[in-house]
Amino acid sequence: MIFDARPCDLGEGPLWHPLRKQLFWFDILNRKLLSVDANGPRDWGFAQMVSAAGWIDHDRLLIAGEDGLSLFDIETGVLTPYRAVEADRPDTRSNDGRADPLGGFWFGTMGKQAQPGQGAIYRYYRGEVRQIYADLTIPNAICFPPQGDFAHFCDTVTSCVMKVALDANGWPSAAPKVFLDLRAEGLHPDGAVVDAAGVLWLAQWGAGRVAAYGPDGRFLRAVAIGAPHSSCPAFAGERLFCTTARQGMSPDQLAAHPDAGKVFCSDSIALGQTEHQVIL
């Protein structure tokens, strides 16, 4: 069912804030953060593209944008620069991101025209920002199991989701390995989240679904989303949200899929993890 009917050109980065009991998400191309609170729909516009967030406390988010990481005050709407990342590269923007179980925050960058090899993945942890991976094109699927001993990520153009072991401080401790190879199925991995049982829930761009894979990589089931370009899932208890996009769709395709770009939700899907808090 439709959770929010405002169409996004490129909906991304849904975050269920556990203290506020409130969903936040982004329309990257239109430089907006959107939400719904007790007073109804809300949105905030920015001078730069923004794409992903983690919660710091009741009133603040850490937001990834074109210039790096910023602190956002939900009540005042003020965005304050915090850590510059690729601020000298006007050809790139941020993309997928998620807080990890140790209070760090992983986020990807990519070329604004998805130029091959111009993307990277960074991690913020206790004041430090470190580049983890480079030479990516569309970094996505950043997510973590409850125990926090490994991370997933992908480069969408490869159709493979990776798995990498983490050390006690949450930094990669080995070379990434392929966890899911979706090339034979022609599927394109986008955003992802891991539930409380360790099941990976993966939005698949162009397939109109969020697919569930067990810890062994075995396909379990899929939840249909009412628009082709399913971009990123998030859990609130047993409710599954998913953002979608209109980007790249022709007028005929948009006419055939009038709900493209909206946020969808499905109830009683699986028990999600509580989104991890970012520790500054």
N, C-alpha and C positions, 0 to 999 in steps of 0.2 A: 504494500500500500504506500501511498505518497505521504511522506512526513512533512515536506515543505515544497510548495508548488512554485517557488521562484526559480526560473531556469538559469543555470550557470553555463557560461560558455565552456569553462573547464573546472567543474566541481572537484575538489580534492581535500585531503587532510582532515577528515572528520575526527573530532575529539570530544568524548563525553567527559565533562568535568565532574568528578565524583563528589565534590563539595557543593557545587551549585546545582547539580542534577540538571545540567544544561548541555546541549550539543552545540559545538562550534564547528564551522567548516569554511572553506575558502572557494572563491571564484578567482582563480589565478589570473586569467587574462584581463579581467575587469578590476583587478587590484582591490578586492573586497574580502573582508571577513564577515560571515553571516552567522546568525544564531536565532533562537526563539526563546524568550523568557516569559514570565508571568504576564507581561504586558503585550505579548505578541511578537511578531517578527522584528528582528533588528539587523542592521548592517553598518559596517564602518568602512569607509573608503580611504585608500592610502596613495601616496605618491609613487610607490614602487609595487611590483608584483610580490605577493606573499602567498605561502603555500602550505605551511605545516606549523604545528604548535604543540607545546607541552605545558602543563599547568604547574605554576610555582606555588601559589597559595590561592585563597578564595578569590582574590581580585586581580591577579596578575597571570599573564601567559608569557612564555618565551616563544617568539615567533621567528621563523626562518623566512627571509626575503631576499631580494636581489642583492642587497648590500651586506648581508650577513645576518646575525642574530640581533633581535631587538626585544625590549621589555614592553609589554602592552598592558596598560591599566584599563580593565573592562569598564569600570564606572566612569572614568573621565574620557576614555577614548584616545588617550595620549600614547603614542608609540615613541619609545626612547631608544636610540642606538645603543647596543651593548657590546658586541664583538664583530668587528669587520671581517667579512669573508668574501673574497672576490669582488670587493667594492670597486676595484679598478678595472673590472671586466664588464662593460655594458652589453656584451653579447651573451651573457649568461644570466640565469635566474635560479632560484631555489626550486626544489620539487618535493618529493616525498620525505617524511620525517616522523620520528616517534621517540618518546622517552624510553630509556632502558631501566631494568630493575634496580640499578645502582644509583639512579638519579642523574645519569648522563642523558644526552640528547643527540641522536644521530639524524643527519639530514643530508640530502643530495642536492647537487647543482647540475645544471645541464644548459646546453646552448638554447637560446630562445627560438631557434629554428631547428632544434634537435640535430645540430651538426655532429657528425660522428666523432666520438672520442673526446668531446669537449666537457664531459661531465665528470663529477667526482662525488665521493661520500666523505663526510666529515663527522667527527664526534666532538661534542662539547662535554667536558667533565671537570667539575670543580675549578672553573675559571679558565681552563685550557681548551683551545680548539685545535684539533689535530686532523690533518687529512689522512684518511684510512685507505681509500682506493681512488685511483685516477683512471683516465682513459676510458671512461664509461660514456654512454650516449644518453640513456634515459633511466637514471637510477630510481628504483622503486622497491616495493615489498619489504621495507625495513620493519622488522618485528622481532619479538623475543618470547621464548617460552617462560613459564612462571619461575623456573629455577634460575634463569639468567646465565646458563653456562654456554650458550651459543646464541648467534644471531642469524637471521635470514636477511637477504637482500637480493635484488636482481638488476640486470640491465635488460629492460623490456625487449629491446631489439634482438636479444639472443634467444628469447623464449625459454630461458633456464632460470630457476630460482636456486640461489646458493645457500650454503650453510657453513658457518665459520665458528670454530671454538673460541671462547673468550677466557681471559685469565681472571684472577680474583678481583681486579679493578675494572673489568669489563672491556679491556682492549683485546683485539684479535691476537690469538696465540698460535695460529697455524694457518696454512694456506686454505682458502675457501674450497669447498667441494660442491659438486652439483647435487642438489637435493631433489629437484624436479626438472625433468627435461620434457618440455611440452612441444618440441619442434614437430614431432610426427603428427600431433593433433592440430597443429596450426593455431595454437592458443598463445595469447600475448599477456603475460603476467603484468599486473599493475600493482596497486596498493594491497597490503595484507595485514592481518592481525592474528595472533595466536590466542586461543581461548584458554580457560582455566584447566582443561584436560590435556593441553599440549597439541590440540588440533590446529593446523594452519588454515585460515580462511582467506582465500585469494580472489580478489577482483580480477576479471579477465576482460581486457579491453576488446570491444567488438563482439563479445559473446553474450552480453546481457545477463551475466550471472556472477555469483560468488561461489567458488568451489572449495570444498573442504578436503584436506589431505591429512592423513594420520601421521604420527611421528616417524613412521617408516616410509613415508612418501606415497602410501597407497591412497588412491582416490576413494572418498567415502560417499559424498553426495554433493549436490549443487542447489543453491537457492536462486531462483530466477529473479532478475531485476527488470523493472518495466521500461528499460531503455538500453540500447545496444552497448554504449560505452560506459560500462560499470568501471569506476575508477579507484575507489578505496572504501573498505569496510571499517566499522567500529562497533564495539559492543557497549551496551548499557544493561548490565544484568544479563537476561536471556534475550534481549531485543538486539537485533542486528540492523545497523544502519548502513547505507551505501550511497556515496555520492556518484553522480554521473556527469556526462559532458555532451555538449553539442558540437564541439570542435571537430572539424573535418567532415561534417555531414552535409550532403547536398540539400537543396530545397525539397526535392522529392523525398529524401530520407527523413527530413524533419517533418514533413507532412505525414509520413507513415508512422512516425514515432513522436507524437506531440508532447510526450512527457520527458523527452531527452533533456538532460541538464538538471532535473529535479533530484531531491534527496528522497530515497525510499527507505522503508523499514519493514522488518518482518519479526513477528513475535514468537517466543518459545522456540528459538533456534538452538541455542547452546548457552552455557554459562560462560560469559566472558571474564577476562581478568579486569580488575580495576586498573585504569590507566595510571602509570607510574608518575610520581611527582618529580619534577626537575629540581635538583639541588644546586643553587647558585654558588 
